[in-house]
Amino acid sequence: MTSQELTAETVIRHQAAAVAVRGMCRDHEDHRLPVERGNEWRFRMHYGSVILELDDQDLKIRVSAADETDLSYMRMIVAGHVREYLDSAVAIRWSGDGGTSSIPVFFREITVMSSERISPHMQRLRFSARDIGRFASGGIHLRLLIPPRGRKPVWPTIGEDGLLVWPQGEDALTVRIYTIQAIDVEKGFVDIDFVLHPGLETPAAKFAQTAKPGDVIGMIGPGGEHVPDGGHLILLGDDTAIPAISRILRELPEGRTADVWIEVDGPGDILPLKAETASVRWLFRKGRPAGTTGLLTDAVRKIDPKTLPEDIFVWSGSEFTDFKEIRRIVRKEWGLAKDRQLIVAYWRRGAQGDDARSEAA
Ligand SMILES: Cc1cc2nc3c(=O)[nH]c(=O)nc-3n(C[C@H](O)[C@H](O)[C@H](O)COP(=O)(O)OP(=O)(O)OC[C@H]3O[C@@H](n4cnc5c(N)ncnc54)[C@H](O)[C@@H]3O)c2cc1C
């Protein structure tokens, strides 16, 4: 822990407290191995660090993070694990920094300012929002909260246990993950590009298609892993990943190079990208349904891993089937280390929202 970090702690009394310790260490051994000292375990997670101290049935948990947003994420993630491993009713009460308001520190209400069709299948919405400085760094993704049409929105609150309390029934929100394509903190707006995809019920795409200035939705974030500095990049994605690829390329440090493959329906879907040091290939589906063509996986198969520089980093955002195959090739065939890749399912044919990713972790 550094001196600037914020911390919060909780003590949980439970006869099976050791089960929670074992579970949390196992869940996170993939990232950074937990360090064990007697009855104390320490490990780093994406948003901060955790110390677990077990004394018989008392489990003392201390989380630390760089700011209030990350501390709030840490409280939420750890509380989620505790409930998962012990029982859903176990009492959790955090003390320490942050956490005094029932409005989540990472929540903002956002209002549609404008809507523009930037290609045949992409709608760009500009949202105004207050106090969005924190959304300019620490992850490029958001969860958008879309309220039921015609109802006054009811937003989630945060409980003493650090977990979100979601509105239910007629007030239930639709939650979908998107990318902050652009942000201007001073002017107070974010741009989000929505793929207008087919499907019977497509709440987010439909919202984008019909949104009018003044419409209000919510956002929570920012989040997501970042692309580490240094090295040559391979970027792969379909339409849904264009906003992320666009930001990665715009934020590419000088001199850093990238090979990019993007699958879209046709030439009309090509969007301008900052690509001075990148080589971008657009692959066309030509009317075939997204997620069925294998164009991205074919592109990966054509790469000879022996020709890749040692400092390569592979980034991919795509439909689930492509995600699985790209990950298999990169991990199994190329043998690339886990910290040199970020390969993610952005959506799944036939599944809605986060269900698309339930097997994708
Ligand atoms: C980290 C991350 C960042 C993302 N960023 C963006 C972004 O910036 N812009 C963006 O448009 N999307 C983005 N996505 C993908 C987006 O979250 C999904 O496409 C989401 O399913 C759309 O929600 P929906 O309500 O429109 O459709 P859902 O209700 O989720 O799905 C309805 C039906 O549509 C299908 N479907 C969903 N997406 C597509 C698609 N792209 N093409 C064809 N069929 C589809 C589903 O399989 C389902 O059958 C991102 C996803 C992740 C995980």
PDBQT file of the ligand as one rigid body, heavy atoms in Angstrom, charges set to zero:
ROOT
HETATM    1  C1  LIG A 401     -16.003  -4.539 -23.311  1.00  0.00    +0.000 C 
HETATM    2  C2  LIG A 401     -17.108  -4.366 -24.338  1.00  0.00    +0.000 A 
HETATM    3  C3  LIG A 401     -17.185  -3.195 -25.076  1.00  0.00    +0.000 A 
HETATM    4  C4  LIG A 401     -18.186  -3.044 -26.056  1.00  0.00    +0.000 A 
HETATM    5  N1  LIG A 401     -18.247  -1.871 -26.760  1.00  0.00    +0.000 NA
HETATM    6  C5  LIG A 401     -19.221  -1.711 -27.708  1.00  0.00    +0.000 A 
HETATM    7  C6  LIG A 401     -19.332  -0.491 -28.441  1.00  0.00    +0.000 A 
HETATM    8  O1  LIG A 401     -18.605   0.483 -28.208  1.00  0.00    +0.000 OA
HETATM    9  N2  LIG A 401     -20.285  -0.407 -29.410  1.00  0.00    +0.000 N 
HETATM   10  C7  LIG A 401     -21.151  -1.469 -29.666  1.00  0.00    +0.000 A 
HETATM   11  O2  LIG A 401     -22.013  -1.337 -30.553  1.00  0.00    +0.000 OA
HETATM   12  N3  LIG A 401     -21.076  -2.618 -28.966  1.00  0.00    +0.000 NA
HETATM   13  C8  LIG A 401     -20.153  -2.755 -27.987  1.00  0.00    +0.000 A 
HETATM   14  N4  LIG A 401     -20.093  -3.919 -27.263  1.00  0.00    +0.000 N 
HETATM   15  C9  LIG A 401     -21.035  -5.010 -27.606  1.00  0.00    +0.000 C 
HETATM   16  C10 LIG A 401     -22.440  -4.786 -27.015  1.00  0.00    +0.000 C 
HETATM   17  O3  LIG A 401     -22.364  -4.757 -25.599  1.00  0.00    +0.000 OA
HETATM   18  C11 LIG A 401     -23.346  -5.957 -27.465  1.00  0.00    +0.000 C 
HETATM   19  O4  LIG A 401     -23.461  -5.981 -28.869  1.00  0.00    +0.000 OA
HETATM   20  C12 LIG A 401     -24.726  -5.929 -26.821  1.00  0.00    +0.000 C 
HETATM   21  O5  LIG A 401     -25.226  -7.232 -26.886  1.00  0.00    +0.000 OA
HETATM   22  C13 LIG A 401     -25.719  -4.986 -27.508  1.00  0.00    +0.000 C 
HETATM   23  O6  LIG A 401     -26.900  -4.947 -26.750  1.00  0.00    +0.000 OA
HETATM   24  P1  LIG A 401     -28.358  -4.931 -27.399  1.00  0.00    +0.000 P 
HETATM   25  O7  LIG A 401     -29.288  -4.566 -26.281  1.00  0.00    +0.000 OA
HETATM   26  O8  LIG A 401     -28.344  -4.094 -28.629  1.00  0.00    +0.000 OA
HETATM   27  O9  LIG A 401     -28.605  -6.426 -27.860  1.00  0.00    +0.000 OA
HETATM   28  P2  LIG A 401     -28.839  -7.694 -26.892  1.00  0.00    +0.000 P 
HETATM   29  O10 LIG A 401     -30.136  -7.581 -26.192  1.00  0.00    +0.000 OA
HETATM   30  O11 LIG A 401     -27.647  -7.885 -26.026  1.00  0.00    +0.000 OA
HETATM   31  O12 LIG A 401     -28.913  -8.889 -27.935  1.00  0.00    +0.000 OA
HETATM   32  C14 LIG A 401     -30.047  -9.109 -28.755  1.00  0.00    +0.000 C 
HETATM   33  C15 LIG A 401     -29.684  -9.999 -29.920  1.00  0.00    +0.000 C 
HETATM   34  O13 LIG A 401     -28.768  -9.297 -30.759  1.00  0.00    +0.000 OA
HETATM   35  C16 LIG A 401     -27.595 -10.073 -30.983  1.00  0.00    +0.000 C 
HETATM   36  N5  LIG A 401     -26.444  -9.150 -31.095  1.00  0.00    +0.000 N 
HETATM   37  C17 LIG A 401     -25.860  -8.424 -30.113  1.00  0.00    +0.000 A 
HETATM   38  N6  LIG A 401     -24.857  -7.685 -30.603  1.00  0.00    +0.000 NA
HETATM   39  C18 LIG A 401     -24.804  -7.963 -31.927  1.00  0.00    +0.000 A 
HETATM   40  C19 LIG A 401     -23.966  -7.511 -32.988  1.00  0.00    +0.000 A 
HETATM   41  N7  LIG A 401     -22.981  -6.609 -32.813  1.00  0.00    +0.000 N 
HETATM   42  N8  LIG A 401     -24.185  -8.005 -34.229  1.00  0.00    +0.000 NA
HETATM   43  C20 LIG A 401     -25.171  -8.897 -34.465  1.00  0.00    +0.000 A 
HETATM   44  N9  LIG A 401     -26.003  -9.362 -33.497  1.00  0.00    +0.000 NA
HETATM   45  C21 LIG A 401     -25.813  -8.898 -32.251  1.00  0.00    +0.000 A 
HETATM   46  C22 LIG A 401     -27.500 -11.003 -29.795  1.00  0.00    +0.000 C 
HETATM   47  O14 LIG A 401     -26.818 -12.164 -30.134  1.00  0.00    +0.000 OA
HETATM   48  C23 LIG A 401     -28.958 -11.286 -29.490  1.00  0.00    +0.000 C 
HETATM   49  O15 LIG A 401     -29.453 -12.323 -30.288  1.00  0.00    +0.000 OA
HETATM   50  C24 LIG A 401     -19.122  -4.089 -26.283  1.00  0.00    +0.000 A 
HETATM   51  C25 LIG A 401     -19.045  -5.245 -25.495  1.00  0.00    +0.000 A 
HETATM   52  C26 LIG A 401     -18.052  -5.387 -24.550  1.00  0.00    +0.000 A 
HETATM   53  C27 LIG A 401     -18.006  -6.642 -23.733  1.00  0.00    +0.000 C 
ENDROOT
TORSDOF 0
